[in-house]
Amino acid sequence: MKIYLFEKSMTLVGKAWEIKLALKEYGKQHTTVQALLNTKKKET
């Protein structure tokens, strides 16, 4: 699975079950996509 992060969006590429699993994991830590993107920006 590949995850492409952009300034205001993200793209998940992979099989449907991989994307669903990744979204569930991200959902446990972040309430919105914006919160996820802000966290990922700080890591890089």
SULCOR-V639288 format. One record per residue. N is the residue number from 1. RES is the residue in one small letter. PHI is phi in radians with two decimals (* if undefined). PSI is psi as a letter, one per 40 degrees, with the letter a starting at -180 (NA if undefined). D_FIRST is the distance of its C-alpha to the first C-alpha in Angstrom with 1 decimal. Layout:
n & res & phi & psi & d_first
N & RES & PHI & PSI & D_FIRST
N & RES & PHI & PSI & D_FIRST
//
This chain:
n & res & phi & psi & d_first
1 & m & * & i & 0.0
2 & k & -2.10 & i & 3.8
3 & i & -2.19 & h & 6.8
4 & y & -1.87 & h & 10.1
5 & l & -1.82 & h & 13.2
6 & f & -2.05 & i & 16.5
7 & e & -1.04 & d & 20.0
8 & k & -2.15 & e & 20.2
9 & s & -2.76 & i & 16.9
10 & m & -2.51 & i & 13.1
11 & t & -2.18 & h & 10.6
12 & l & -1.85 & h & 7.3
13 & v & -2.16 & h & 5.7
14 & g & 2.89 & a & 4.5
15 & k & -1.33 & i & 7.3
16 & a & -0.99 & d & 9.9
17 & w & -1.18 & d & 10.3
18 & e & -1.19 & d & 6.9
19 & i & -1.17 & d & 7.7
20 & k & -1.05 & d & 11.3
21 & l & -1.13 & d & 10.9
22 & a & -1.10 & d & 9.3
23 & l & -1.14 & d & 12.2
24 & k & -1.12 & d & 14.7
25 & e & -1.14 & d & 14.1
26 & y & -1.12 & d & 14.5
27 & g & -1.14 & d & 17.4
28 & k & -1.21 & d & 19.2
29 & q & -1.77 & d & 19.5
30 & h & -2.23 & h & 19.9
31 & t & -1.49 & d & 22.0
32 & t & -2.33 & i & 20.9
33 & v & -1.15 & d & 18.2
34 & q & -1.06 & d & 20.9
35 & a & -1.10 & d & 21.3
36 & l & -1.11 & d & 17.6
37 & l & -1.11 & d & 17.8
38 & n & -1.11 & d & 21.1
39 & t & -1.17 & d & 19.8
40 & k & -1.16 & d & 17.0
41 & k & -1.11 & d & 19.7
42 & k & -1.18 & d & 22.0
43 & e & -1.27 & d & 19.6
44 & t & -1.57 & NA & 19.3
//
